[in-house]
Amino acid sequence: MDQLIRVLIVDDEPYNRKELKHLLSDFPQVNLIEEAESGEAAIMKTIQHQPDVVFLDVEMPKMNGMETAKAIKGLKKPPLIVFATAYPQFAAEAFRYDAVDYLLKPYDEEQLQETIERLEKNLKPATDTDTAKLTGKLAVEAEGDIFYVEPEDILYMSRSDKRTKLITKNGEFETKIALKDLENRLLAYGFFRIHKSFLINLEYVSRLTPWFNGAYHLQLEGSDDTLSVSRNYVKALRSRLEI
């Protein structure tokens, strides 16, 4: 991308700020605009300088990184957030704040390169056809680990007990992200709501079978599950499938 990525580094340890600043200086597309030594200072400098991304430490006195992230995400024009910490146990919580990445100290240069590439993708100017694609991969939790799922690999999603299950070509994952939020984020990838509890990838539809009272049953390639299509969605679904 031609536009520079404007970065704010937040860490209560001066040495850690200096180290990350040095590593980021190797990337010509990164513009280090400010540093902050606390969560409170980070919020003020975010408001004043409006960075594109905040590299945010987790363990800080008074206001920790999670509290800071929550406050920053509540701003009118929130920046992207990359957590940079020595504590791996906070990774699952971090992605509840839509973190772009979670870097562990000591920093791995290859991982940092991937982070910068991910930031470039997220900051790329949107067009009418690819706005939703700026979300990139979905961060989901499984057995305490964070996995990145390509939207194109998802067969369908179901919502139950305040958890959303993702059925993919490579296995099943769970996330707390609401189905409606996922529907908005994945609009450009060909996902379609067929029921209040189901969101499907239209690319994998293999069979649509009439059922009772105007409802249908639907099957997807790569899955043995039979999904219910609410009659409220049938007309729009048939239209999308060009029936």
Summary of the structure (lengths in Angstrom):
residues: 243
radius of gyration: 20.7
end to end distance: 41.0
largest distance: 67.1
contacts: 721
relative contact order: 0.09
helix: 36%
strand: 33%
